[in-house]
Amino acid sequence: MSVHEEKTVKAMYEYMDIASVDAELICKICHSPFTEPQYTPCEETFCLECITKWIETQNSCYTCQESLSVNALTQANRTIRNMLDRIRVKCIACEQTELRRGTFADHVEKVCPKTIVFCSSADIKCPWAGQRVELDQHLLNCRFEPMRPGITQFITENKQLKEQVSQLITQITEQQDEIRQLKEQVNQHRTEITEHQNENQQLKDQINQQTTQIIETENRIRQLTEQVNQQRTQIKGHQDENQQLKNQINQQTTQISEKQNQIRQLTEQMNQQRTQIKGHQDENQQIKEQIVQLKTQINTCQRENQKLNASLTKEDSRIISINTQLRE
């Protein structure tokens, strides 16, 4: 029973002998037997409505004045509640006595002849309301009651239709949810497809860039290969040229050796002629002339030797430069 219903029922009875009610069952705030009894942390008992109103204005316990909130309240034990339910009351409407407070709500709802009730056809719009004792007489004259079978069938069918509509609405809502989820999934898939397409395009661009780089690299390698082949051809030509120069140098060296041998022979001849000069002045003059000629020839040979040495030095430098290039 809600608090509002309990307050309504409470207004319909009075205690038969409140003086005989145990003082432990009396609320210190309203001075009446407890309604929905609640314990405070300090073990005091109050009506739920009384202590709630007190806390809302004072924020403290009615007895000990300590800070208190509604959440700190606990329901009284069953023994207290059973004792309260056994208190005798009197119905104010029909004046029936010796009613137990715990079952008074049943008396009002099912028995009390003075209780205001509605026609059993109120669900089909009968406006009558009156005391329970008058209900039977009203039903004899109620113009809505004879229509109940047809209207009840109509109401039942209407109720079934409403249930079907409710089920259809539920199904439609579920389908709409499914459609919304499917749309979200489709949008997600579209987004993923777009992302994949963008990623694929980026990969294609990267592949094209790499392909271009590979082609450029291959062209560069081909150019370098051609340059290497050209350099190899040049090196072969230089090697052949060097071999020719070496052959020429060898020939020149042979010639120089021969001329040096000739010079040595001439020198020996000069020595012989000098020995003969002492005895023959005329021959000496001739020999001097020959010596002059020989000196001229020797100078010529020396100049030629110097030229050959210079040429050999240049060739050695050239060979060293070529070898350096080959090593590089």
Secondary structure, 3 states (H helix, E strand, C coil): CCHHHHHHHHCCEEECCHHHCCHHHECCCCCCECCCEEECCCCCEEEHHHHHHHHHHHCECCCCCCECCHHHCEECCHHHHHHHHCCEEEECCCCCCCEEHHHHHHHHHHHCCCCEEECCCHHHCCCCEEEHHHHHHHHHHCCCHHHHHHHHHHHHHHHHHHHHHHHHHHHHHHHHHHHHHHHHHHHHHHHHHHHHHHHHHHHHHHHHHHHHHHHHHHHHHHHHHHHHHHHHHHHHHHHHHHHHHHHHHHHHHHHHHHHHHHHHHHHHHHHHHHHHHCCCHHHHHHHHHHHHHHHHHHHHHHHHHHHHHHHHHHHHHHHHHHHHHHHC
